[in-house]
Amino acid sequence: MTAQVKILIACGSGIATSTVAQEKVKEILKEAGIPASITKGTVGQVPALVDGVDVVMVTTRYPKPLDKPVVQVFGLISGVNEDKVAAEIVATCRAVLEGSPDA
């Protein structure tokens, strides 16, 4: 069992939207009582960084298949379906904590 969920938040540039998403994800997970460590990067860095994390969260489309859960978090930036995105983040991170096969 993993002590905390390792998350990569990736956006186009690795600066603006991932910073906003990171703060929102921190809040969501804190309220849900889920411990997490968050790394930020660009979508171009995802292939290099994916092995070190449990969940990948992206603010833009990520077309390549990954062997980790990928959560689309643009709703946290746009405010569209923010509750749905938050619920998916919590559910995905809980699943990782409870049953991560490679943890």
N, C-alpha and C positions, 0 to 999 in steps of 0.2 A: 504494500500500500504506500502511496506517495504522501509525503508530509505536506507538500504544497503543489499547486498546479503551476507548471512552467508555461508561460504564454508568450508568443511572439505576436506583436501588433505591427502590421505592415501597411504602409500606404505608398502612394506613388513616389513621393520625395523622401519619406522617412522623417519629415520634420513636422509640418503643421497639423494635418488631420490625425496622424498617429498620436501626437501629443494630447489632442482633445480626446480621442478615443481612449487613450491610456488612463486619463483622469476619470473618465466615466466608468470604464471597466473596473478600476480600483474601487470606486464608490459602490458599484453594483455588487462586487464580490465581498466587500467589507460588510454590507448590509446582509448578505446571505451567509456570512460567517465562513467564507471559503478563503483559505490562505493561498496566496499566489505570488509568484515573482514574474515581472513583466520585462520583456526586452522589446525595444523598438527597432524597426528597420524598414527597408524599402521592399516592394514586391520582388525586385530583382535579387535581393539577398535571401529570399525565402528558401531556395534550394540549399544554400550553404548553412543556414541556421536551423532548419527544420529538425535535424537530428537531436538538437539540444533542448527541444521543447515538447510539451504534451499537446498543446492546442495552438493553432494558427488563426489569428483574427485579422481580417483584411478590410480596408476601407474602400477598396476598389475591386474590380473583378480579378480573380486569380484562376486562369483557365487550366492549369496543369493539375493532374491528379496528385494527391499527397497521401501518405499512409498515416496521417494524423488528422483529427477532426479540423475542419476549416469553418469558421463562423464569419459570416459577412456582417460587419459592424457599422456600415455606412449610416444606418438609421440613427446611431448615436450622435452623428455629426449633423444630419439633416433634420432630426427630430421626427422623421416619418417612421411609424411602427416601432418607436423606441422601446415600449413595454415588451413587445414581441421579441425584439433583439435581446433585451435584458434577460428575458426568460430563457432564451436559447443559450446565452452565455452561462447562466447559472446551471442549467440542465447539463450542458456539455462538460463544464468543470466538475460538477458533482459526479458525473459518470466516470471521469478520469480518476478522481480521488477514490471512488468506491471500487472500481474494477479494472484499473489500468493493468493490462496483461504484462507490459514490459517495465513496470515500475519497480 
